[in-house]
């Protein structure tokens, strides 16, 4: 093809048809430019199609990650709700309400044993960040919400979990130092051997119980559940 065009140019020059040669040369340039533009347009279209497929895959993967997180959060909330319920029972006890001995032991047990360590699944988010592909999420508002959701996860871990676990650890130390014969299993036959009333009368134990961040943790878990559900709903509407 190149040889064909070259022969035409040479023929026009030999015949002295300079004006026609110039017209032909300009037409050839226009044709080449037009061809380049078409190629670029096709390349852009092809890249856009690839980005759309990648975006769809990322959104689908994030949904799967969030669903797994949702299950973990629901499990934590179930335990946390029970911890709040039993703490409220102890508050009622301190306010003069009577409870059976074994109930008091179970309420007390629920306050210092559970430990929450939420580990969100960051596989898809980390891949998007490391590859620089986070921009393939074309909806700016959705992209922002994804990042804000995972940031909320980290805020919860660094704030609520750190405070909660630190207070729990301090509470454990007090319990173990003040109650050397503490039963290993409150639900066993040793239940009635534990003097929970004496433990609850200790002012330091009482103060630790009242300030153990159980309700703060519970509110944090509820917040995680809400933002997780909201993002899942929005992502599903985009696919």
Secondary structure, DSSP 8 states (H G I E B T S, - for coil): -HHHHHHHHHHHHHTT-HHHHHHHHHHHHHHHHHHHHHHHHHHHHHHHHHHHHHHHHHHHHHHHHHHHHHHHHHHHHHHHHHHHHHHHHHHHHHTT----HHHHHHHHHHHHS---------HHHHHHHHHT-GGG---HHHHHHHHHHHHHHHHHIIIIIHHHHHHHHHHHHHHHHH-TT--S-TTSGGGGG--HHHHHH-HHHHHHHHTS-HHHHHHHHHHHHHHHHHHHHHHHHH-
